Structure formats: structure tokens, C-alpha cells
Amino acid sequence: MSWIYPIIWLLCACDCWSTVIPRRSIMPVLHGELESPLYPRPYPDSLSEQWYLSVPAGYQLQLTFTHLDVEPSADCYYDSVTVMYEQKVLGKFCGQENSAEGRHPGRQPILSPGNHLRVIFHTDDSNAGPHQHIGFSAFYQAIDIDECSLPDPDDGSGPLCSQICHNTLGSYLCSCRHGYELRPDQRTCILHCGGGLYTEAEGVLTSPGYPLPSPLGMSCQYHISVELGFTVTLNFTEPFHIEDTGPDDSNCLHHWLQVSIPEREPMRLCGDESPGVIPTQSNSVQLEYRTDSTGLSRGWKVHYTTQRVQCESPGKISNGKVTPSFPQYLYRDYIHVRCDTGYKLMMGGKEIQSYFSVCQSDGQWLIPLPECHLIDCGDPSPLLNGGVSFLSGTKNQYHSVIEYHCNEPFYSLVDGVSVNYTCAADRKWKDHRNNYIIPKCFPVCGHPTASTMKLQRILGGATAPAGAFPWQVFLHTGSRGGAAVVGDQWLLTAAHNLFDGRSNSLIPMDRVKAYVGDIDIQKLLRFQPLSIASLHPHPNYNSKEISYNHDIALIKLQQPITFNHNVMPLCLPPKGAKYTTGTVGFVSGFGLTESDTISNILKYLRLPLVDHTVCGASIDSQRKLSSDVPSLTDNMFCAGFPEGGRDTCSGDSGGAFALRENDQYWAAGIVSWGINCGVQGTYGIYTRVENYVDWIKKTMEQN
């Protein structure tokens, strides 16, 4: 019965092979992995599986087993892994690495002739033996095909590319030599050399097939056209050969290369001598190459370059500099012009802040050169109460020198020194200290232009010469009074002049009328009164007491006074002022005369200072007769003659008592009060201005 067993096995095998074999297709990818069922555990019995692997067209598929453990047998009869390309078996494998039985692939990759493979895994009905086999794992990938290195196809269709083949990933490309064009089949080339446009800054052109003989019956055109502002230079190299028919064929009738340059006669070239270098002076050149149906021309080669268009040298400029300085100026070169110190850029009669120009594509400068003219500092700033004189140079121009001066003798500069200013490079008038702030004219105080020294003393006072007391102010507040000009916006007076005698309150400003500029009241009243800005009686003056202590006040004007012969300020007391008994001072005013009549003409007196003790005794004697007589304080001093007859009276209050020192008058006192006018044994009382200099200056500064 032993023959029965083979029959049973055969029936079983036939039944197994008759089952449907599953197929597993994997979409084309560049790489992937493959494993047997249940890997890395032992694979099942009775398997028959297939995998269809593929990569994109243009690639070959390469398969590498990373591990293979399949039951070994002779010719891999029982279990096996088969690799096939279409109907061709590339390998059948089983066993283990380094095993004595079976056929193991090792690490050697399997390369498919195409872009796909089929892997078949077959197992019998048992995974016998003490070792349980686990199957396989594999890696596959796309390998690029170098189509250009493959032999020509056997079908006689010729090479893949008729001229030049370029291998690419997964494919290839064909291209043609210069003068040929790729046909629509993307493989073969046909001669074509018309319509070529070359715009690069330099390049090389050759006849078709150069240095091989040029095809016959050909007409080729090459057009070099570069950016405006550049010119093309042609350099024909050796060998150069275009057939001619001999020395009589001067027009190159059959084979020729014609060079056409705009606005120039075309040049027709032939023969075997290179024309060498041809500067075209143009940005556009056309080459036309023709051959007829017979003859032989070995062709030509030309290297073309470009150069920037050249502009004429801009030249030099007077009193300026053109930068940068180049041996030659080419297209797109920029130039700047800077004038020398003390000069300015001018173009078209107008000043410009800066200048630059550029060499244009036509070889012309964008803007012509400007001119450099001397700078002008402009008219010097006007000096209030002064003027300016030109000492040297052309008016207002660089390095011109001016001198500021004041309207003397009414104003002067500090220390009386004149100041010169020079027109500097930054267009400012500057002094030797590089200071551009103009000086200031300060009023000259205490220097009247008319003198009283030659006049004899006149009993009861004398008429003041015009200009002798230019600080005198006629003050009208409802009654007559006086004041003294001590600044261009300040008047000094007695405080009691600014208070209402009945209400003891400060009178309104609109009631205060101040006039200056003449010794005749009739004329003064025709003038516009000075505009009052504010009234400043001394803060310690008490109008409710009949003491006249601190009887001093300042009046600020809205507008400055311009000083002249008739109006000048009186100086404030100098530091350490001396009030020496017997020193004669001057007092002026429009008060009562010795005949008790009001004076409309300015009068003045020369009165000596009286010893403080003597004056105090005089006042004490008067106080015994009347309790209304104020006391003499340290803020007062007396002046007058013991015999009387000459004194300040009603209407003179607020006027200045001036002393002279070093030919300069200063306000020693202010007419304040007195007991009768010019009576023997009585004196005029004056506010001692020396005691109030700090208050005066502070009030002026703060207001």
C-alpha cells in the first residue's frame, strides 16, 4: 500500500495550488519596505502571497533583503521567496544567512531591468524542525537610469538624442548645438540659425557647426542688442574662413558674413583673414551669414564685449571742485560739485542746495555744471539805537567786514568799544570770538549835551537851557509834579505824587500823564504823553502817614524812549556815593517861582547839601511850632541856603536832585517835601536815592 501515500500527497498538492493566489499591489513610490506575514514571528503554513512593487517610470527598482529566514531545502522546494520581472525569475531564495542548505540572497541587492518587480512567498503545510522560521523583511528603492549611456535601441530608430543627451532624474533631455533647433519629437535636431537675439553684456557667436564646415544653402541671422549706454565691440578670432572666388570677388557674392551697424554702411566679410576687432560704437549690431548651394566655408567665431558709453570730461569749475576725478567718465558715473569755503552753488541765477549729475546713455551729462558764487550773509541785523558801517569787502559778501556803532552821544556799546563783524562761511556775521549775537546799545546816562556851568547863580532859580536837564519829566496827575528818566522804560519820582491826597489810595494809571522832550510846558502838552504800563511805589511808603519816609516810586512805560538831545536818562547813584556837606547839586522843575507864580518854562537851581544835624535842628524847631511837620530820617537829606530865597517848591515834587562826579550827573535825591519855599532857616527835603538802589534795580529786573 506504499504507493497510496504519493498519490494522496499529489492530490493534496494539486488542491493547494488550485487555490486563488492573493495579489498585493503597491502604488509607485521612490522607496518602501516589505515583510512576510506575522514577521518577525514565525510565518503561517500553507501561504502563497504575491506583492507587485513599482517605482515611477524612468527608474529601475532595486530590492534588498534586510533579513531572510525561510525553511531551507534543496532548490527551495518546500518554502521559498521568488523575485520575478515580468516572466523572468531573478532569484528564488530560502534558508538562513550562512546556512549549509537553501539559497540565501545575503546583502546583495537585486536590480530589476524595469521599474517594477513581483515577489512571491510560498510555504508548505508545516514549519518543521526545532527552529521556527520567521520569514523575511526587505527594502526597495528607485534607482535612476542613465538613459544617455544606454546603447542605441535594436529597432533601428537611432540614438535617443541626435546631438546632445542630458540625463535627468527619472528621464532625459535632448538639446542641439548652436545653429540647430530641436524638433517636436524632442529627439532630433534640424539646422536653424535665424532670429537669434543676444542681450548679455558679452558672449560668443559661431557659425553653425564651427569649426566644422558650414552647411550649404544657409541663411542665418544674429542680433546683438544690449542696454542703452553700452556699445558693442566685435573680436573675430582665428581660424576665419568664408569662401571667396578670388581677388575679383570683392563683394563676397556667394558666401558672406554681413555686419550691420545703425547709421553706418554694412560691412560684408569673406576670405580667410580675420577682420579682428571692430568697435561698433552702438548698442545694436546685426550679423547675417549666408552660403549658397556649392563651395566650402569653414566658418567663423566672434567674441563680443560691451563698454559703457563715454561722456566728455566735465572740466573744472572756478572756486569749486568736481568729484570724483576720473581719467574718463562713463555711462552711469556720477559727479558732485562742492564750492570752496565761502561760496555757494548757483544755477540759472538761483541758489541750489546741492548738485550732482550723471553720464547718460547718449554720452551727455544730465545737468550742466553750476557756478560757485561768493556767499552772501544778507543785510546785517539792525542795531537798535545804532547803525552799521561797512569797513571792507563787497557789501554783505564773504569776508566783508562791518562795524556796529551806537547813536552817540546818547547810546554807547559796552565800555564804549566798537565791535567788528565778518561775514563767515556759515552766512552769519561773527565777531572775533565767533559770536554772531549783535551788540547792544546802552543809553548814556548823566551826560547832557548842554551845560549850565557858565551861568551865574540867579536868585530864585534860572531858566534851564534846552538839553541841560534832558532827564526832566513833566508829571501831571491832577496837580503838577516832576520825575526823572532813569531808563528807556523807567521814570523815578516821589511816591506821594502817585497817591490821591484825599483818599490816600494809588491813583489810576490813566490819570498819570508824563511828558518829556522840551523845557516849555506849552510845547510839551502838544506831545503825545508817554504810555504808562505800571506804577511801583516803594512797598514801605505809607500814604496815610504824613512822614514822607520812603517817598520814592518807579513808573514803567509801555514803550521804550528813544533818547536824543532833549531826552536822556539820569544815572543812579554809584556804589559808595558821597553826600558831602556843601557839595552843590542841581534841581530842576516846573514849580512855583519866587513870586508865587507857576512856571511854564523849566527852571533850575544850584543848591548845596546841608549837614544832616543842622537840617535836623531846623526841622525840630519847626516841629515845636506845628505837630504836622514830619521827622527827618536817614532816608532823607537836605539842601538849600540858610538865608533862604532859593528852594524847590510846589510843582517840583518828584524831580531829581543831581550831583555831578567825573563829569557825570547822578540822581542823589528826589524832591520830597519842605516847610515853606525859600524861607530863611528852612531847607528842601529830598529822598536819599542811594538807600534804594537795590530796590530800584530789582524792580526794573522783575518788571
C-alpha positions in Angstrom: 0.0 0.0 0.0 3.1 2.2 -0.1 2.1 3.6 -3.4 -1.0 5.1 -1.9 0.9 7.9 0.0 2.4 9.5 -3.0 -1.0 9.6 -4.6 -2.5 11.3 -1.5 0.3 13.9 -1.4 -0.2 14.7 -5.0 -3.9 15.2 -4.6 -3.2 17.5 -1.7 -0.6 19.5 -3.5 -2.9 19.8 -6.6 -5.6 21.0 -4.3 -3.4 23.6 -2.7 -2.1 25.1 -5.9 -5.5 25.3 -7.3 -6.4 27.9 -4.7 -6.6 31.6 -5.8 -3.2 33.4 -5.1 -3.8 36.9 -3.5 -2.1 39.8 -5.1 -0.9 42.9 -3.3 -0.2 46.0 -5.5 1.7 48.9 -4.1 1.4 52.3 -5.8 4.7 53.6 -7.4 6.9 55.3 -4.8 10.6 56.1 -4.6 11.2 53.6 -1.8 9.4 51.3 0.6 9.6 48.2 2.9 8.2 44.7 2.6 7.6 41.9 5.2 6.3 38.4 5.3 3.0 37.8 7.2 3.4 37.9 11.0 7.1 39.0 10.7 9.1 38.8 13.0 7.1 35.9 14.4 7.0 32.6 12.7 5.1 32.7 9.4 1.9 30.6 9.0 1.7 27.3 7.0 0.3 27.0 3.5 0.9 30.5 2.3 1.0 31.7 -1.2 1.2 35.5 -1.5 2.4 37.9 -4.1 3.5 41.6 -3.9 3.6 43.9 -7.0 6.2 46.5 -6.4 6.8 49.6 -8.6 8.6 52.9 -8.8 8.0 55.9 -11.1 8.8 55.4 -14.8 12.3 56.3 -15.7 13.8 54.5 -12.7 14.9 50.9 -12.1 13.6 49.1 -9.0 16.3 47.7 -6.6 15.3 45.2 -3.9 17.5 44.3 -0.9 16.6 41.7 1.7 17.5 43.0 5.1 16.6 39.7 6.8 15.6 36.3 5.4 14.8 33.2 7.5 12.8 30.6 5.4 12.8 26.8 5.9 15.8 25.6 3.8 15.5 22.8 1.3 17.1 21.7 -2.0 16.2 24.2 -4.7 14.0 25.8 -2.1 11.4 23.2 -2.8 9.1 23.5 0.3 9.2 27.1 1.3 10.6 29.9 -0.9 10.7 33.6 -1.8 10.7 34.2 -5.6 11.6 37.5 -7.2 10.4 37.9 -10.8 10.5 40.7 -13.5 7.5 40.0 -15.8 8.0 36.3 -16.7 11.7 36.2 -15.8 12.8 34.7 -12.5 15.5 36.9 -11.0 16.0 34.7 -7.9 14.5 32.1 -5.7 15.5 32.1 -2.0 15.2 30.1 1.2 17.4 29.2 4.2 19.2 31.4 6.6 22.3 33.5 6.3 25.4 31.3 6.2 23.3 28.1 6.4 24.5 25.0 4.6 21.2 24.4 3.0 19.0 26.6 0.9 19.8 29.6 -1.2 20.2 32.8 0.8 20.5 36.2 -1.1 22.8 37.8 1.5 23.1 41.5 1.3 23.4 41.6 -2.5 20.7 43.8 -4.0 18.5 42.6 -6.8 18.1 45.1 -9.7 15.1 44.9 -11.9 15.5 45.6 -15.6 12.5 47.9 -15.4 10.6 49.9 -12.8 8.6 47.0 -11.3 9.1 43.6 -9.6 6.9 40.7 -8.4 7.7 39.0 -5.1 6.1 35.6 -4.4 6.2 34.0 -0.9 5.2 30.2 -0.8 5.1 27.9 2.2 4.1 24.2 2.6 1.9 22.8 5.3 4.5 22.7 8.0 7.1 24.9 9.6 9.0 21.8 10.8 12.1 21.4 12.9 13.2 22.7 16.2 13.7 26.2 14.8 10.6 28.2 13.9 11.4 30.3 10.8 10.2 33.9 10.8 10.1 34.8 7.2 11.7 37.9 5.6 11.9 41.7 5.5 13.1 43.7 2.5 13.7 47.3 1.4 13.2 48.5 -2.2 14.1 51.8 -3.8 14.1 53.7 -7.1 17.5 53.8 -8.9 17.9 56.4 -11.7 18.5 55.2 -15.2 21.2 56.9 -17.2 19.4 56.8 -20.5 22.1 58.7 -22.2 24.7 55.8 -21.6 22.4 53.1 -22.9 23.2 51.6 -26.3 21.0 52.5 -29.3 17.7 50.7 -29.5 17.7 47.5 -31.6 14.7 48.7 -33.6 17.0 51.0 -35.8 15.3 54.2 -34.6 18.7 55.7 -33.9 20.1 57.2 -30.7 17.8 58.7 -28.1 19.1 62.2 -29.0 20.5 63.0 -32.3 23.1 65.5 -30.9 23.3 66.1 -27.2 21.7 64.0 -24.4 21.3 65.2 -20.8 20.5 62.6 -18.1 17.9 63.8 -15.5 16.3 62.1 -12.6 13.9 59.6 -13.9 14.3 60.8 -17.5 16.5 62.6 -20.0 16.5 65.7 -22.2 17.9 66.3 -25.7 19.4 69.6 -26.9 21.1 70.8 -30.0 24.3 72.6 -31.0 24.3 76.3 -31.9 22.5 76.9 -35.1 20.2 73.9 -34.7 16.7 73.6 -33.4 15.1 70.7 -31.5 12.2 69.1 -33.5 8.8 68.5 -31.9 9.8 64.8 -31.3 12.2 66.2 -28.7 15.0 64.0 -30.0 16.3 65.1 -33.4 17.8 68.5 -34.4 17.5 70.5 -37.6 19.6 73.4 -38.8 18.1 76.8 -37.7 20.1 80.0 -37.2 17.6 82.8 -37.7 16.2 85.3 -35.3 18.8 84.8 -32.5 18.8 87.7 -30.0 21.7 88.2 -27.7 21.3 90.7 -24.8 24.0 89.6 -22.4 26.9 92.0 -21.7 29.3 89.6 -23.5 29.2 86.4 -25.4 30.5 84.2 -28.2 28.8 83.5 -31.5 29.9 81.0 -34.1 28.8 79.8 -37.5 26.7 76.6 -37.3 28.9 73.6 -36.6 32.1 75.7 -36.2 34.9 74.7 -36.6 33.4 72.1 -39.0 32.4 73.4 -42.4 29.3 75.4 -42.5 26.2 73.8 -44.1 25.3 74.9 -47.6 22.2 76.8 -48.7 22.0 78.5 -45.3 20.8 82.0 -44.2 21.5 82.8 -40.5 20.9 86.0 -38.6 22.3 87.0 -35.2 21.2 90.2 -33.4 23.2 91.6 -30.6 21.2 94.2 -28.6 22.4 95.4 -25.2 21.2 98.1 -22.9 21.4 101.7 -24.0 24.5 103.3 -22.6 26.7 100.4 -23.7 28.5 99.9 -27.0 29.4 96.6 -28.6 32.9 95.6 -29.7 33.3 92.5 -32.0 36.5 90.5 -31.9 36.8 87.9 -34.6 39.3 85.1 -33.8 41.2 82.7 -36.0 40.6 80.5 -37.9 38.3 82.6 -40.0 37.2 81.2 -43.4 34.4 82.2 -45.6 34.7 81.2 -49.3 35.5 83.8 -51.8 36.1 83.3 -55.5 39.4 85.2 -55.7 40.6 88.8 -55.6 38.0 89.9 -58.0 35.1 88.8 -55.8 35.4 91.9 -53.6 31.6 91.9 -52.9 31.6 88.4 -51.5 28.7 87.3 -53.7 28.3 83.6 -52.8 29.4 83.1 -49.2 29.5 86.1 -46.9 29.0 87.5 -43.4 27.5 90.9 -43.2 27.9 93.2 -40.2 25.2 95.9 -40.0 25.5 98.8 -37.6 22.8 101.5 -37.4 23.6 104.7 -39.3 26.6 103.1 -41.0 27.2 101.3 -44.2 27.0 97.5 -43.8 30.4 95.6 -43.9 30.4 92.3 -45.9 33.2 89.9 -44.9 34.7 86.8 -46.6 38.1 85.3 -47.2 40.4 83.6 -44.8 41.7 86.6 -43.0 40.0 87.6 -39.7 38.8 91.2 -39.6 40.0 91.3 -36.0 38.5 93.9 -33.6 35.6 96.0 -34.8 34.4 98.7 -32.4 30.8 99.4 -33.4 30.0 102.5 -31.1 26.5 101.2 -31.0 24.4 99.1 -28.6 22.9 97.2 -31.5 24.6 95.0 -34.2 23.2 92.5 -36.7 25.2 89.7 -38.3 23.8 87.9 -41.4 25.6 84.7 -42.6 24.8 83.2 -45.9 26.1 80.3 -48.0 24.9 79.1 -51.4 24.4 75.6 -52.6 28.1 75.0 -53.5 31.5 75.8 -52.2 33.2 75.4 -48.8 33.3 77.8 -45.8 34.9 76.6 -42.6 33.1 79.3 -40.7 33.9 81.9 -38.0 33.9 82.7 -34.4 33.4 86.1 -32.7 33.7 87.2 -29.1 31.7 90.3 -28.4 32.1 92.5 -25.4 30.4 95.7 -24.2 31.8 99.0 -22.9 30.0 101.9 -21.2 29.4 105.0 -23.3 31.9 107.8 -22.5 30.9 111.3 -21.6 33.2 114.3 -22.1 35.2 115.4 -19.1 33.0 117.9 -17.1 36.0 120.2 -16.8 36.9 122.4 -13.9 34.8 125.0 -12.0 36.1 128.3 -10.6 36.0 128.4 -6.8 34.8 124.8 -6.6 35.7 121.2 -7.1 34.2 118.4 -9.2 34.4 115.0 -7.6 35.2 112.2 -8.2 38.1 112.9 -10.6 38.4 110.1 -13.2 40.6 109.8 -16.3 37.4 109.3 -18.2 33.7 109.4 -17.3 31.4 106.6 -18.4 27.7 105.8 -18.5 26.2 105.9 -15.0 29.1 107.7 -13.5 28.0 110.4 -11.1 29.7 113.7 -10.3 29.2 116.1 -7.4 30.2 119.8 -7.2 31.2 121.4 -3.9 32.1 125.0 -3.7 35.1 126.3 -1.8 34.6 127.7 1.6 32.7 131.0 1.4 31.0 130.1 -1.9 27.5 128.9 -2.8 26.1 126.8 -5.7 24.3 128.8 -8.3 22.4 127.6 -11.4 20.2 129.7 -13.7 20.5 132.7 -11.4 19.2 130.7 -8.4 21.0 129.2 -5.5 20.8 125.4 -5.2 21.5 123.3 -2.1 23.4 120.5 -3.8 24.5 119.4 -7.2 25.0 116.1 -8.9 24.8 114.9 -12.4 25.1 111.6 -14.2 26.6 110.5 -17.5 23.6 109.4 -19.6 23.3 106.7 -22.2 23.7 109.2 -25.1 27.1 110.4 -23.8 25.7 113.7 -22.4 25.6 114.9 -18.8 22.2 115.1 -17.3 22.7 118.6 -15.9 25.3 121.2 -16.9 27.8 122.3 -14.4 26.7 125.0 -11.9 28.7 128.1 -10.8 30.2 128.9 -7.5 29.5 132.5 -6.3 30.6 134.2 -3.1 28.1 133.6 -0.3 26.0 136.5 1.0 25.4 137.0 4.7 22.5 139.2 3.9 22.0 142.6 5.4 23.4 142.8 9.0 20.7 142.7 11.7 19.7 146.3 12.5 21.1 147.6 15.8 18.5 149.3 18.0 19.6 152.9 18.6 22.7 152.3 16.5 23.8 151.6 13.0 26.3 149.6 10.9 29.2 150.7 8.7 31.0 148.6 6.0 34.7 148.7 6.5 35.9 146.3 3.8 34.8 143.9 1.1 31.9 143.9 -1.2 28.6 144.6 0.6 27.3 141.5 2.5 29.6 139.0 0.8 32.1 136.5 2.3 34.9 138.2 4.3 33.2 141.6 4.3 33.8 143.4 7.5 31.3 145.7 9.2 31.3 147.8 12.4 28.4 148.3 14.7 28.2 151.7 16.3 25.6 153.4 18.6 23.9 156.7 18.1 26.3 158.8 20.1 26.3 160.6 22.4 23.0 159.2 23.5 24.0 155.5 23.3 27.2 153.6 23.6 28.4 150.0 23.4 29.8 148.2 26.5 33.0 150.0 27.6 32.5 152.2 24.6 34.4 149.8 22.4 33.3 149.3 18.8 32.8 145.8 17.5 33.7 144.5 14.1 31.8 141.6 12.5 32.9 139.5 9.5 30.7 137.6 7.0 31.6 134.0 7.8 31.3 130.8 5.7 28.1 129.8 7.5 26.5 133.0 6.3 26.4 134.7 9.7 28.1 137.9 10.8 30.5 137.0 13.5 32.9 138.8 15.8 36.5 137.8 16.6 35.1 135.5 19.3 33.0 133.7 16.7 29.9 135.2 18.3 27.1 136.0 16.0 24.9 137.9 18.5 25.0 141.5 17.7 26.0 144.0 20.4 23.6 146.2 22.3 23.5 149.9 22.6 23.1 151.1 26.2 21.7 154.5 27.0 24.3 157.0 28.1 23.2 158.5 31.4 24.1 161.7 33.1 25.7 163.4 30.1 23.5 166.3 28.9 24.5 168.0 25.7 24.1 171.5 27.1 25.9 172.9 30.1 24.9 175.2 33.0 28.4 175.7 34.3 28.9 179.1 32.6 25.7 180.6 34.0 25.8 182.6 37.2 23.6 181.7 40.1 20.3 183.7 39.8 18.2 184.4 42.9 15.2 182.1 43.0 16.4 180.0 40.1 17.1 180.4 36.4 15.6 179.3 33.1 17.2 175.9 32.1 18.9 175.8 28.7 17.4 173.3 26.3 19.2 170.0 26.7 20.7 170.9 30.1 18.3 168.6 32.1 17.2 166.0 29.5 16.0 163.7 32.2 13.4 166.1 33.4 9.8 164.8 33.2 6.7 166.9 33.5 4.3 164.8 35.5 0.6 165.7 35.7 -1.7 163.6 38.0 -4.3 166.3 38.6 -1.6 168.5 40.0 1.9 169.3 38.8 4.9 167.2 39.7 8.1 166.1 38.3 10.1 162.9 37.7 13.4 161.8 36.2 14.1 159.5 33.3 16.4 156.7 34.7 16.0 154.1 31.8 14.4 153.8 28.4 11.2 152.5 30.1 11.5 153.8 33.6 10.8 157.1 35.4 11.8 157.9 39.0 9.6 160.1 41.1 8.3 160.7 44.6 5.8 158.2 45.9 3.4 160.8 47.2 2.9 162.0 43.6 1.0 158.8 42.8 -1.4 158.8 45.7 -4.7 160.7 46.0 -4.4 163.3 48.8 -7.9 162.8 49.9 -8.4 159.0 49.7 -4.7 158.2 50.3 -5.1 155.5 47.5 -3.0 154.9 44.4 -4.3 157.0 41.6 -5.5 155.2 38.4 -2.8 154.9 35.7 -5.0 156.7 33.2 -4.7 159.9 35.4 -0.9 159.8 35.2 0.4 161.9 32.3 4.1 162.1 31.7 5.8 164.4 29.1 9.4 164.6 28.0 11.4 166.4 25.3 11.1 170.1 25.9 11.6 172.8 28.5 8.3 174.6 27.6 5.1 173.1 29.1 3.0 174.6 26.3 5.0 172.6 23.8 5.1 169.5 25.9 1.3 169.4 26.1 1.2 169.2 22.3 3.2 166.0 22.5 1.7 162.5 23.0 2.1 161.6 26.7 4.2 158.6 27.5 2.1 155.4 27.8 2.2 154.1 31.3 2.5 150.4 31.9 2.6 150.1 35.7 3.1 152.1 38.9 5.6 150.9 41.6 5.6 153.0 44.8 8.1 151.7 47.4 6.4 149.0 49.4 7.2 150.7 52.7 5.8 154.0 51.8 2.7 154.8 53.9 0.4 157.3 52.3 -1.8 157.5 55.4 1.0 159.0 57.4 2.5 162.4 56.9 6.0 161.1 57.3 7.3 161.1 53.7 9.6 158.2 54.7 10.4 156.0 51.7 9.0 158.7 49.4 10.2 157.1 46.2 8.4 155.4 43.3 9.1 154.0 39.8 6.8 154.3 36.8 7.2 151.8 33.9 6.4 152.8 30.4 4.8 150.6 27.8 7.2 151.6 25.0 10.9 152.4 25.2 12.0 156.0 24.8 14.5 156.8 22.0 17.0 159.2 23.5 18.2 162.4 21.9 19.4 165.9 22.8 16.2 166.6 24.7 15.6 163.3 26.4 18.4 161.4 28.2 18.5 159.4 31.4 20.0 160.4 34.7 22.4 157.9 36.3 21.6 156.0 39.5 23.9 156.7 42.5 27.3 155.0 42.0 28.5 152.4 44.5 29.8 154.3 47.6 28.2 157.5 46.6 29.3 160.5 48.7 26.9 163.1 50.1 29.4 165.8 51.2 28.1 168.8 53.0 28.4 171.9 50.9 28.6 170.0 47.6 26.4 171.8 45.1 23.8 169.9 43.3 21.3 170.7 40.6 17.5 170.6 40.8 15.0 171.5 38.1 11.2 171.7 37.7 8.1 173.5 36.7 7.0 174.6 40.2 6.4 177.9 41.8 8.7 180.8 41.3 9.8 183.3 44.0 6.9 185.4 43.0 4.5 182.5 43.8 3.6 182.1 40.1 3.6 178.8 38.2 6.5 178.4 35.8 5.7 177.0 32.3 9.4 177.1 31.5 11.8 174.7 33.1 13.7 176.3 35.9 16.8 175.0 37.8 18.7 175.8 40.9 22.1 175.1 42.2 21.8 174.1 45.9 24.4 172.9 48.4 23.9 169.9 50.6 23.2 170.7 54.2 24.7 169.0 57.2 22.2 166.4 58.4 22.5 167.7 62.1 21.9 171.3 61.0 18.9 170.3 58.9 17.6 168.1 61.8 17.8 171.1 64.2 15.9 173.3 61.7 13.1 170.7 61.4 12.9 170.2 65.2 12.4 173.9 65.7 9.6 173.8 63.2 8.0 170.7 64.8 7.7 172.8 68.0 5.6 175.2 66.1 3.5 172.5 64.3 2.9 168.9 65.1 2.3 168.2 61.4 5.9 168.6 60.5 7.5 165.2 59.7 10.7 164.0 61.2 14.0 163.9 59.3 15.0 160.2 58.7 18.2 158.6 57.4 16.3 158.1 54.1 16.3 161.9 53.6 18.8 164.7 53.1 18.5 168.5 53.0 19.8 171.1 50.5 19.5 174.9 50.3 20.8 178.1 51.7 20.3 179.2 55.3 19.3 182.6 54.2 16.6 181.1 52.0 15.4 182.7 48.8 16.2 179.7 46.6 14.4 176.4 47.0 12.2 173.8 45.4 8.5 174.5 45.8 5.1 173.0 45.0 5.2 171.6 41.5 8.8 170.4 41.7 7.9 167.3 43.8 9.4 164.1 42.3 12.1 166.0 40.3 15.7 164.9 40.7 18.4 166.4 42.8 21.5 165.7 40.7 25.1 165.7 41.8 28.0 165.6 39.3 31.0 163.3 39.6 33.7 162.8 36.9 31.6 164.9 34.6 28.6 162.6 35.0 25.3 163.5 36.7 23.6 161.1 39.1 20.3 161.1 41.0 21.3 161.9 44.6 17.8 162.7 45.7 14.1 163.2 44.8 12.3 166.4 45.7 10.1 165.2 48.6 8.8 167.9 51.0 9.7 171.1 52.7 8.4 173.9 55.1 7.5 176.9 53.0 9.6 177.8 49.9 12.8 179.7 50.2 12.1 180.9 53.8 15.2 181.7 55.8 16.3 178.9 58.2 14.4 176.2 56.3 15.6 173.7 53.7 14.2 171.5 51.0 14.0 167.8 51.9 14.9 165.1 49.4 14.6 161.3 49.4 18.1 159.8 49.6 18.2 157.6 46.4 21.4 155.9 47.5 19.4 153.9 50.0 17.1 152.5 47.3 19.5 151.4 44.5 19.0 147.7 45.2 15.2 148.1 45.3 15.2 150.1 42.0 17.3 147.6 40.2 15.3 144.6 41.5 12.0 146.3 40.5 13.3 147.0 37.0 14.6 143.4 36.6 11.4 141.8 37.8 9.0 144.0 35.8 
